[in-house]
Amino acid sequence: MDTLIARLGVALAIGLLVGLERGWRERDAPDRSRTAGIRTFGIAGLLGGLVAALADALNAISVLVAGFLAFAGIFAWYKAREAAHDEDFSVTTVIAGLAIFTLGAL
């Protein structure tokens, strides 16, 4: 149990650090124009850790694959809607979100 909590803490910390950096870099952007930041990436890292823990407990890698694909689909769909609204197309945030999910799962 202590190992699980430590792993989830590391997964959360990874996401929070990346989110903090992105938030700091976009600190001068006007309100409502900032994209994923400390909360979003923190949740992505923690979610990756939780899905990996569930896959480990069930001894089923398919749970991890399904979790990753679900996260990727939802995150990409949200970013596509946001990009269409803002007319600012970039995949950097999606790639970063997927990387944080994956790092959290490790």
GROMACS elastic network, one bead per residue, 0.5 to 0.9 nm:
[ bonds ]
;  ai    aj funct       b0    kb
    1     4     6  0.51101   500
    1     5     6  0.63407   500
    1     6     6  0.86552   500
    2     5     6  0.51426   500
    2     6     6  0.61504   500
    2     7     6  0.86015   500
    3     6     6  0.50421   500
    3     7     6  0.61011   500
    3     8     6  0.85875   500
    4     7     6  0.50748   500
    4     8     6  0.61430   500
    4     9     6  0.84522   500
    4    53     6  0.74480   500
    5     8     6  0.51257   500
    5     9     6  0.59997   500
    5    10     6  0.86193   500
    6    10     6  0.62166   500
    6    11     6  0.86154   500
    7    10     6  0.51630   500
    7    11     6  0.62045   500
    7    12     6  0.86274   500
    7    49     6  0.70628   500
    7    53     6  0.87837   500
    7   104     6  0.83511   500
    7   105     6  0.89538   500
    7   106     6  0.86733   500
    8    12     6  0.60801   500
    8    13     6  0.84620   500
    8    45     6  0.84592   500
    8    46     6  0.61448   500
    8    47     6  0.88269   500
    8    48     6  0.88391   500
    8    49     6  0.54839   500
    8    50     6  0.69597   500
    8    53     6  0.85619   500
    8   104     6  0.76628   500
    8   105     6  0.89026   500
    9    12     6  0.51114   500
    9    13     6  0.60291   500
    9    14     6  0.86241   500
    9    46     6  0.77588   500
    9    49     6  0.87313   500
   10    14     6  0.61433   500
   10    15     6  0.86922   500
   10    45     6  0.86125   500
   10    46     6  0.84545   500
   10    49     6  0.85654   500
   10   104     6  0.74144   500
   11    14     6  0.53036   500
   11    15     6  0.65338   500
   11    16     6  0.87615   500
   11    42     6  0.80473   500
   11    44     6  0.87084   500
   11    46     6  0.52495   500
   11    47     6  0.82823   500
   11    48     6  0.72995   500
   11    49     6  0.56267   500
   11    50     6  0.88248   500
   11   100     6  0.83403   500
   11   101     6  0.83938   500
   11   103     6  0.70078   500
   11   105     6  0.71507   500
   11   106     6  0.80942   500
   12    15     6  0.52498   500
   12    16     6  0.61217   500
   12    17     6  0.86413   500
   12    41     6  0.83750   500
   12    42     6  0.52741   500
   12    43     6  0.69901   500
   12    44     6  0.80130   500
   12    45     6  0.51732   500
   12    47     6  0.83824   500
   12    48     6  0.89984   500
   12    49     6  0.78802   500
   12   104     6  0.70934   500
   13    17     6  0.60455   500
   13    18     6  0.86335   500
   13    42     6  0.69989   500
   13    45     6  0.77314   500
   13    46     6  0.83574   500
   13   104     6  0.88759   500
   14    17     6  0.53057   500
   14    18     6  0.64141   500
   14    19     6  0.85854   500
   14    41     6  0.83014   500
   14    42     6  0.72584   500
   14    45     6  0.64495   500
   14    46     6  0.86990   500
   14   100     6  0.71652   500
   14   103     6  0.75417   500
   14   104     6  0.69882   500
   15    18     6  0.53314   500
   15    19     6  0.60096   500
   15    20     6  0.84441   500
   15    38     6  0.72440   500
   15    39     6  0.82872   500
   15    40     6  0.80194   500
   15    43     6  0.69975   500
   15    44     6  0.65165   500
   15    46     6  0.73142   500
   15    97     6  0.87645   500
   15   100     6  0.59530   500
   15   101     6  0.80833   500
   15   103     6  0.85673   500
   15   104     6  0.75041   500
   16    20     6  0.58768   500
   16    21     6  0.85503   500
   16    37     6  0.82990   500
   16    38     6  0.52101   500
   16    39     6  0.70494   500
   16    40     6  0.84504   500
   16    41     6  0.60543   500
   16    43     6  0.82245   500
   16    45     6  0.79211   500
   17    20     6  0.50487   500
   17    21     6  0.62864   500
   17    22     6  0.87145   500
   17    38     6  0.73771   500
   17    41     6  0.83461   500
   17    42     6  0.79204   500
   18    21     6  0.51599   500
   18    22     6  0.62665   500
   18    23     6  0.85520   500
   18    37     6  0.78756   500
   18    38     6  0.71324   500
   18    41     6  0.67293   500
   18    42     6  0.80878   500
   18    96     6  0.86242   500
   18   100     6  0.80251   500
   19    22     6  0.51064   500
   19    23     6  0.59629   500
   19    24     6  0.84330   500
   19    36     6  0.71946   500
   19    39     6  0.68601   500
   19    40     6  0.70995   500
   19    41     6  0.51491   500
   19    42     6  0.66925   500
   20    23     6  0.50693   500
   20    24     6  0.60262   500
   20    25     6  0.85472   500
   20    37     6  0.64769   500
   20    39     6  0.87392   500
   20    41     6  0.86961   500
   21    24     6  0.51075   500
   21    25     6  0.61641   500
   21    26     6  0.86803   500
   21    37     6  0.80762   500
   21    38     6  0.80502   500
   22    25     6  0.50914   500
   22    26     6  0.62325   500
   22    27     6  0.84829   500
   22    35     6  0.88449   500
   22    36     6  0.77363   500
   22    37     6  0.57956   500
   22    38     6  0.75363   500
   23    26     6  0.51695   500
   23    27     6  0.58518   500
   23    34     6  0.79085   500
   23    35     6  0.85526   500
   23    36     6  0.79037   500
   23    37     6  0.50847   500
   23    38     6  0.64976   500
   24    27     6  0.50361   500
   24    28     6  0.84234   500
   24    37     6  0.87808   500
   25    28     6  0.77941   500
   25    29     6  0.88569   500
   26    29     6  0.53734   500
   26    30     6  0.87931   500
   26    34     6  0.66092   500
   26    35     6  0.86703   500
   26    37     6  0.89132   500
   27    30     6  0.82198   500
   27    34     6  0.82736   500
   28    31     6  0.88762   500
   29    32     6  0.85487   500
   29    33     6  0.64745   500
   29    34     6  0.64277   500
   30    33     6  0.56947   500
   30    34     6  0.72499   500
   31    34     6  0.66236   500
   32    35     6  0.80461   500
   33    86     6  0.83928   500
   34    37     6  0.77619   500
   35    40     6  0.88504   500
   35    79     6  0.87420   500
   35    82     6  0.88231   500
   35    93     6  0.79136   500
   36    39     6  0.75298   500
   36    40     6  0.53611   500
   36    41     6  0.67567   500
   36    93     6  0.70877   500
   36    97     6  0.84654   500
   37    40     6  0.54656   500
   37    41     6  0.60476   500
   37    42     6  0.82234   500
   38    41     6  0.55111   500
   38    42     6  0.58076   500
   38    43     6  0.84721   500
   39    42     6  0.50645   500
   39    43     6  0.60734   500
   39    44     6  0.85126   500
   40    43     6  0.52677   500
   40    44     6  0.61664   500
   40    45     6  0.87563   500
   40    97     6  0.83541   500
   41    45     6  0.61192   500
   41    46     6  0.84855   500
   41    96     6  0.85144   500
   41    97     6  0.64829   500
   41   100     6  0.68153   500
   41   101     6  0.82509   500
   42    45     6  0.52961   500
   42    46     6  0.61917   500
   42    47     6  0.84774   500
   42   100     6  0.84873   500
   43    46     6  0.50612   500
   43    47     6  0.58362   500
   43    48     6  0.84328   500
   43   101     6  0.87140   500
   44    47     6  0.50869   500
   44    48     6  0.61618   500
   44    49     6  0.86750   500
   44    71     6  0.84024   500
   44    97     6  0.66026   500
   44    98     6  0.80341   500
   44   100     6  0.62693   500
   44   101     6  0.51436   500
   44   102     6  0.89131   500
   44   104     6  0.76498   500
   45    48     6  0.51226   500
   45    49     6  0.63277   500
   45    50     6  0.87231   500
   45    97     6  0.83548   500
   45    99     6  0.88143   500
   45   100     6  0.52573   500
   45   102     6  0.76044   500
   45   103     6  0.69172   500
   45   105     6  0.74442   500
   46    49     6  0.50044   500
   46    50     6  0.61348   500
   46    51     6  0.86039   500
   46   100     6  0.90000   500
   46   101     6  0.75983   500
   46   104     6  0.61664   500
   46   105     6  0.82341   500
   47    50     6  0.50125   500
   47    51     6  0.60726   500
   47    52     6  0.84517   500
   47    67     6  0.88170   500
   47    71     6  0.88432   500
   47   101     6  0.67653   500
   47   104     6  0.73548   500
   47   105     6  0.79907   500
   48    51     6  0.52608   500
   48    52     6  0.61269   500
   48    53     6  0.85777   500
   48    64     6  0.83946   500
   48    67     6  0.79594   500
   48    68     6  0.76806   500
   48    71     6  0.89191   500
   48   100     6  0.76808   500
   48   102     6  0.61445   500
   48   103     6  0.73751   500
   48   106     6  0.81094   500
   49    52     6  0.51376   500
   49    53     6  0.61035   500
   49    54     6  0.86157   500
   49   101     6  0.76039   500
   49   102     6  0.84084   500
   49   103     6  0.82100   500
   49   106     6  0.72216   500
   50    53     6  0.50437   500
   50    54     6  0.61474   500
   50    55     6  0.85442   500
   50   104     6  0.83361   500
   50   105     6  0.74337   500
   51    54     6  0.50761   500
   51    55     6  0.60866   500
   51    56     6  0.85218   500
   51    63     6  0.71369   500
   51    64     6  0.58434   500
   51    67     6  0.62891   500
   51    68     6  0.82955   500
   51   105     6  0.69535   500
   52    55     6  0.50027   500
   52    56     6  0.60558   500
   52    57     6  0.85546   500
   52    61     6  0.84233   500
   52    63     6  0.79183   500
   52    64     6  0.57518   500
   52    67     6  0.86337   500
   52   104     6  0.81537   500
   52   106     6  0.74002   500
   53    56     6  0.50177   500
   53    57     6  0.60931   500
   53    58     6  0.85784   500
   53    64     6  0.88521   500
   53   105     6  0.78356   500
   54    57     6  0.50565   500
   54    58     6  0.61207   500
   54    59     6  0.82287   500
   54    60     6  0.84529   500
   54    63     6  0.74030   500
   54    64     6  0.79606   500
   55    58     6  0.52118   500
   55    59     6  0.56826   500
   55    60     6  0.51178   500
   55    61     6  0.57086   500
   55    62     6  0.74055   500
   55    63     6  0.51802   500
   55    64     6  0.56029   500
   56    60     6  0.66154   500
   56    61     6  0.75074   500
   56    63     6  0.88527   500
   56    64     6  0.86776   500
   57    60     6  0.79218   500
   58    61     6  0.84880   500
   58    63     6  0.82662   500
   59    62     6  0.89771   500
   59    63     6  0.88119   500
   60    63     6  0.57738   500
   60    64     6  0.75486   500
   61    64     6  0.52465   500
   61    65     6  0.64125   500
   61    66     6  0.86746   500
   62    66     6  0.59421   500
   62    67     6  0.83549   500
   63    66     6  0.51368   500
   63    67     6  0.59878   500
   63    68     6  0.85190   500
   64    67     6  0.50496   500
   64    68     6  0.60855   500
   64    69     6  0.85696   500
   64   105     6  0.82376   500
   65    68     6  0.51463   500
   65    69     6  0.61520   500
   65    70     6  0.85337   500
   66    69     6  0.51411   500
   66    70     6  0.60092   500
   66    71     6  0.84778   500
   67    70     6  0.51279   500
   67    71     6  0.60456   500
   67    72     6  0.84413   500
   68    71     6  0.51322   500
   68    72     6  0.59700   500
   68    73     6  0.84940   500
   68    98     6  0.79277   500
   68   101     6  0.75046   500
   68   102     6  0.78090   500
   69    73     6  0.60103   500
   69    74     6  0.85565   500
   70    73     6  0.51759   500
   70    74     6  0.61526   500
   70    75     6  0.84197   500
   71    74     6  0.53088   500
   71    75     6  0.58786   500
   71    76     6  0.82848   500
   71    98     6  0.78699   500
   71   101     6  0.81905   500
   72    75     6  0.52720   500
   72    76     6  0.58572   500
   72    77     6  0.83401   500
   72    94     6  0.78994   500
   72    97     6  0.82350   500
   72    98     6  0.64689   500
   73    76     6  0.52605   500
   73    77     6  0.59793   500
   73    78     6  0.85577   500
   74    77     6  0.51302   500
   74    78     6  0.61644   500
   74    79     6  0.86288   500
   75    78     6  0.52205   500
   75    79     6  0.61999   500
   75    80     6  0.85764   500
   75    94     6  0.67562   500
   75    97     6  0.77095   500
   75    98     6  0.84824   500
   76    79     6  0.51023   500
   76    80     6  0.59889   500
   76    81     6  0.86085   500
   76    91     6  0.86120   500
   76    94     6  0.60728   500
   77    80     6  0.51024   500
   77    81     6  0.62949   500
   77    82     6  0.86420   500
   78    81     6  0.52465   500
   78    82     6  0.62294   500
   78    83     6  0.85969   500
   79    83     6  0.59174   500
   79    84     6  0.84887   500
   79    89     6  0.88784   500
   79    90     6  0.88442   500
   79    91     6  0.83554   500
   79    93     6  0.80011   500
   79    94     6  0.71316   500
   80    83     6  0.50193   500
   80    84     6  0.60969   500
   80    85     6  0.85746   500
   80    89     6  0.78666   500
   81    84     6  0.52144   500
   81    85     6  0.62901   500
   81    86     6  0.86946   500
   82    85     6  0.51655   500
   82    86     6  0.61318   500
   82    87     6  0.81704   500
   82    88     6  0.83001   500
   82    89     6  0.88860   500
   83    86     6  0.50983   500
   83    87     6  0.53335   500
   83    88     6  0.50486   500
   83    89     6  0.52355   500
   83    90     6  0.75747   500
   84    87     6  0.50145   500
   84    88     6  0.70619   500
   84    89     6  0.74126   500
   85    88     6  0.80423   500
   86    89     6  0.82201   500
   90    93     6  0.73070   500
   90    94     6  0.82844   500
   91    94     6  0.52357   500
   91    95     6  0.61554   500
   91    96     6  0.85454   500
   92    95     6  0.52068   500
   92    96     6  0.60574   500
   92    97     6  0.85241   500
   93    97     6  0.59911   500
   93    98     6  0.85786   500
   94    97     6  0.50582   500
   94    98     6  0.62199   500
   94    99     6  0.85448   500
   95    98     6  0.51812   500
   95    99     6  0.60997   500
   95   100     6  0.86183   500
   96    99     6  0.50023   500
   96   100     6  0.61211   500
   96   101     6  0.86002   500
   97   100     6  0.51463   500
   97   101     6  0.62038   500
   97   102     6  0.85976   500
   98   101     6  0.50832   500
   98   102     6  0.61393   500
   98   103     6  0.85718   500
   99   102     6  0.50411   500
   99   103     6  0.60409   500
   99   104     6  0.84542   500
  100   104     6  0.59596   500
  100   105     6  0.84596   500
  101   104     6  0.51091   500
  101   105     6  0.62330   500
  101   106     6  0.88990   500
  102   105     6  0.50051   500
  102   106     6  0.64570   500
  103   106     6  0.52126   500
